[in-house]
Amino acid sequence: MTSKTELACVYSALILVDDDIAVTGEKIQTILKAANVEVEPYWPGLFAKALEGINVKDLITNVGSGVGSAPAGGAAPAAAAAGAAPAAEKKEEKKEEEPEESDDDMGFGLFD
């Protein structure tokens, strides 16, 4: 039941943010009531408090920007991941430097 409750509160908060309305516990509760979703009374206030001072629109648009949080393992895996990133970039650069083969090189042509 908790996951449905959390999801309902998240969607309610997103609706408020999309309409440029301040996210408050009362407004989340109003949306949930209109949708006939029953939640424990503390959930809307909890979500409103968690989103206090956060620009949710910026948070949503920056999800895929490549700036992420550290893995749950701690600092050592984060350092290893940071060291692996330049290696991945070098591999990508290598792939781009390789000359691409055209169809003519293989004996295939458009009108053959």
PEJO-V516488 format. One record per run of one state. SS is the DSSP state (a for helix, b for strand, c for the rest). FROM is the first residue (numbers start at 1). TO is the last residue. If there is no record, write none. Layout:
# PEJO-V516488
ss/from/to
SS/FROM/TO
SS/FROM/TO
This chain:
# PEJO-V516488
ss/from/to
c/1/1
a/2/18
c/19/24
a/25/34
c/35/41
a/42/50
c/51/55
a/56/61
c/62/74
a/75/97
c/98/102
a/103/106
c/107/112
